[in-house]
Each structure stands twice: as structure tokens, then as C-alpha cells.
Amino acid sequence: MARLEYNTELEKGDRVICIRMDDDYSPVSTGMQGTVTHKSVVFGDLQYNVNWDNGSKLALISGVDKWAKVPKKKTDESVRVVSKKNFIKENFYQKNTELFKYFNHRLLFNYLKVLRETGITNMFGASPYLYMGKEMIKHENYYKDIPNEEAYEKLLEMADEVREEMISGAVLYAEENNMEVNPRRISRIIEDFARKMTMSYFQMAGGRLPS
């Protein structure tokens, strides 16, 4: 399964999806798509003018913002199973095909393992940590006692990469299933798959699953 590549060079007419804009008040949120209309160099930075689907004309600035070019649809893609068989049992893989097709499960499972080691949350409430990102996690735990500081620092180091992996997988899932890609839909897909990924981690780790 092809992965999204971040901040690749764009041309006029390319469709692009916003991953992150370095502006807390930006009208262009994560998951918003747009069409590149022009590119230029402003004060040494490559800048792309974009007509966003919500009507915004806000430009993307290289080295500041983060984006991904919308992948071209393919008709002959198939799930790759071979590399997974040494990691999980075949029957478990078959029951969780979408998780392994659209997401880097090794990265996400390792992150959940680190989260468990931190002791900052009950694991049944772990799924939001897959998409919160570093700054939100720091904010949520600012006044809390951290049982395992070393694990917590490692969690923060991984948090933004994991968040971006969830966004990437959600976009690929929406594109392949002919869904409209917009921030609200991407958020719902991310939340749904975060719950499924956490449940799968419990199965892999031998934890008890809620009924």
C-alpha cells in the first residue's frame, strides 16, 4: 500500500491535502483538500497558492507548513500479507485487514506499548493518544504526576509521527473507498481506527477486551 509523502514538490493543478498549518487560527484544518494554482519563491521560501475546498486561498509555505499530494487512484492494489506472517498469526491478520493495509501497525503498536509504560492513562482510554500529538499530550498531563518519566519522554518524541501516520492512513482509506475527503470525515475515520488499533493491541498484548 502506497504511503503519503509529505512536502513533495507540487505543480499547478495538483490536488493537495493539508496535514498541518503553522497557524492556530488557520481556516485550513487537517484533512482539507485543495488545488494548487501557482507556485513562487517568496523571501527564499517556496510558496504554493492553493484554492482550498472550503473557499480559503491561504498559501502553503515550504519549511513551515506540512502537506501531502493527493495520491492517484489505483485499481490493481492488493493487500500485502507476506511480511506480516512473521509478526502475527494469519487468522488475526485476516480479522484486522484494514488496520494493516492502511497503517504502520508496528509503529502504532510500539507507541501504545510505550503509552502503557508511562502509566498516565488507563489503556481503555488510550485511543485518543494516537491522534493527540505532542503539544496536546503535554497540555493534558501538565499538572499530573508522571509514573514513568523516561517512557513519557519517549512517548512525546513519537507523538507527532504517530498522529501523522493516523492522518495518512485515514486519507488513504477515504480515497480508496471513494469517500469525500474533508476534515470532519478524516477526524471520524481517525477516531474509529484509533479505537480499533487499541483493541488490536490488547489482543496482541494478551490483554482482556471489553465486551
C-alpha positions in Angstrom: 0.0 0.0 0.0 1.5 3.4 -1.0 2.1 5.8 1.8 1.5 9.6 1.6 4.7 11.5 1.1 5.0 14.8 2.9 6.0 18.2 1.4 6.8 16.8 -2.1 7.1 19.4 -4.8 3.8 20.4 -6.3 2.7 21.7 -9.7 -0.2 23.8 -10.9 -3.3 21.6 -10.9 -2.1 19.1 -8.3 -4.5 18.2 -5.6 -3.1 18.6 -2.1 -4.2 17.8 1.4 -3.4 19.8 4.5 -1.6 17.9 7.2 -0.6 20.8 9.4 -0.5 24.6 9.0 1.7 26.6 11.4 -1.2 28.9 12.4 -3.5 28.2 15.3 -6.2 30.3 13.6 -5.9 29.0 10.1 -9.2 28.3 8.3 -7.5 25.3 6.6 -7.6 22.4 9.0 -6.1 18.9 8.9 -7.7 16.8 6.1 -8.8 19.8 4.0 -8.1 19.4 0.3 -7.3 22.0 -2.3 -6.0 22.6 -5.8 -2.6 24.2 -6.5 -3.0 27.3 -8.6 0.5 28.8 -8.6 3.9 28.4 -7.1 6.5 31.0 -6.4 9.5 31.8 -4.2 8.9 34.5 -1.6 11.9 35.6 0.6 13.7 32.4 -0.2 10.8 30.1 0.7 8.8 28.0 -1.9 5.2 29.0 -1.7 2.1 27.3 -3.2 -1.1 29.2 -3.8 -4.0 26.9 -3.2 -7.7 27.1 -3.8 -8.9 25.1 -0.8 -12.3 23.3 -0.9 -13.7 25.5 1.9 -13.0 28.7 -0.2 -9.8 29.7 1.5 -6.9 31.0 -0.6 -4.3 30.5 2.1 -0.9 29.6 0.7 1.3 26.7 1.7 4.9 27.6 2.7 7.7 25.1 2.4 9.6 24.6 5.6 6.7 26.0 7.7 3.6 24.0 6.7 3.1 20.3 6.1 1.1 18.8 3.2 0.7 15.7 1.1 0.0 15.4 -2.6 -3.3 13.5 -3.1 -2.3 10.1 -4.5 -3.6 8.9 -7.8 -6.1 6.1 -7.5 -5.0 2.7 -8.5 -7.2 -0.2 -9.5 -4.8 -3.1 -9.0 -3.6 -2.6 -5.5 -3.8 -5.6 -3.1 -3.1 -6.2 0.5 0.5 -7.4 1.1 0.4 -10.3 3.5 3.9 -11.9 3.3 5.8 -9.6 5.6 3.1 -9.7 8.2 3.1 -13.5 8.7 6.2 -13.5 10.8 4.7 -10.9 13.1 1.2 -12.0 13.7 -0.9 -15.1 13.3 -2.7 -15.4 10.0 -6.2 -15.5 11.5 -5.6 -12.3 13.5 -4.4 -10.5 10.3 -7.5 -11.6 8.4 -9.8 -10.2 11.1 -8.0 -6.9 11.0 -7.0 -6.4 7.4 -7.8 -2.7 7.2 -5.5 -1.8 10.1 -2.5 -3.4 8.5 -3.4 -2.2 5.0 -3.7 1.5 5.7 -1.5 2.0 8.8 2.1 1.2 10.0 0.9 -1.2 12.8 4.4 -1.8 14.1 4.9 1.9 14.8 1.4 2.3 16.4 1.7 -0.9 18.5 5.1 0.2 19.8 3.7 3.6 20.6 0.8 2.0 22.6 3.3 -0.1 24.4 5.3 3.0 25.4 2.0 4.7 26.4 1.2 1.7 28.7 4.6 2.0 30.3 4.1 5.7 31.1 1.2 4.9 33.4 -0.6 8.2 32.5 -3.8 6.6 31.4 -6.0 3.6 31.7 -5.4 1.6 28.5 -9.1 1.5 27.7 -8.9 5.3 27.3 -5.7 5.1 25.2 -7.1 5.6 21.7 -7.1 9.4 21.7 -3.4 9.4 22.4 -2.9 8.0 18.8 -4.0 11.3 17.3 -3.5 14.0 20.0 0.1 14.9 19.1 2.9 16.1 21.3 1.6 19.5 22.4 -1.9 18.3 23.3 -0.5 15.4 25.4 1.8 17.8 27.2 -1.2 20.1 27.9 -3.4 17.2 29.1 -0.7 15.9 31.5 0.8 19.2 32.7 -0.4 19.0 36.3 -0.4 15.2 36.6 2.2 13.1 38.3 4.1 11.0 35.6 4.8 7.5 37.0 7.5 6.8 34.4 9.3 9.9 33.2 11.6 8.1 30.8 8.7 6.4 29.0 6.8 9.7 28.9 9.6 11.5 27.2 9.8 8.7 24.6 6.0 9.0 24.1 6.3 12.7 23.4 9.1 12.1 20.9 6.9 9.7 19.0 3.5 11.5 19.3 3.6 13.8 16.2 4.9 11.0 14.0 2.1 8.7 15.2 -0.5 11.5 14.7 0.7 12.0 11.1 0.6 8.2 10.5 -3.1 8.2 11.6 -3.9 11.1 9.3 -2.1 9.4 6.4 -3.9 6.1 6.9 -7.2 7.8 7.2 -6.7 9.8 3.9 -5.7 6.6 2.1 -8.7 4.7 3.4 -11.1 7.5 2.4 -9.5 7.8 -1.1 -9.6 4.1 -1.8 -13.2 3.8 -0.6 -14.4 6.7 -2.8 -15.2 8.9 0.2 -15.2 12.7 0.2 -12.0 13.8 1.9 -12.8 16.7 4.3 -11.7 17.5 7.9 -14.8 16.2 9.6 -14.7 12.8 7.7 -11.0 12.4 8.3 -11.5 13.0 12.0 -14.2 10.4 12.3 -12.1 7.9 10.4 -9.1 8.5 12.6 -11.1 8.1 15.8 -12.7 4.9 14.5 -9.4 3.4 13.5 -7.7 4.5 16.7 -10.3 2.5 18.7 -9.7 -0.5 16.5 -6.0 -0.2 16.8 -6.1 0.0 20.6 -8.4 -3.1 20.7 -6.0 -4.9 18.4 -3.1 -4.0 20.7 -4.9 -5.6 23.6 -5.3 -8.8 21.6 -1.7 -8.8 20.6 -0.5 -8.0 24.1 -2.8 -10.6 25.6 -4.9 -8.0 27.4 -8.6 -8.5 28.1 -11.0 -6.9 25.7 -14.2 -5.1 26.8 -17.4 -6.9 25.8 
